[in-house]
Amino acid sequence: MQGVLSHDSYGKSRIRVAKVTRHATHHTIKQFTVASELFGDFKAVYEKDDNRKCIATDTQKNIVYALAADHPCESAEAFAVHIAQHYIKTYPWVSAAKITVVEDLWNR
């Protein structure tokens, strides 16, 4: 039996991000759990072992960390949009990115 690839997607989940913003009088801590699912032209990855269009899951994790370093991360929504835009602009074969960012509340 030959399988049929109905849609091309894959991703990385449970990426933990902590962002500390230092102010003169106090520090603000934001903690997120991020999941990314990328959609696009990945057929060759699955069918021909051609990984040129594969964004490895550890690379996705490192991209999230790098983007968090340069982003204010004031809200989960803004950070999710920032990550999705990065994938769409940087990788032309990615047609859509489903980014889930959940803020984990931080208690002092």
HUGIJO-V954101 format. One line per field, one symbol per residue. ss: DSSP state (~ for helix, > for strand, _ for the rest). Layout:
ss = ???
This chain:
ss = ________>>>>>>>>>>>>>>____>>>>>>>>>>>>>>__~~~~~~__~~~___~~~~~~~~~~~~~~_____~~~~~~~~~~~~~~~___>>>>>>>>>>>____
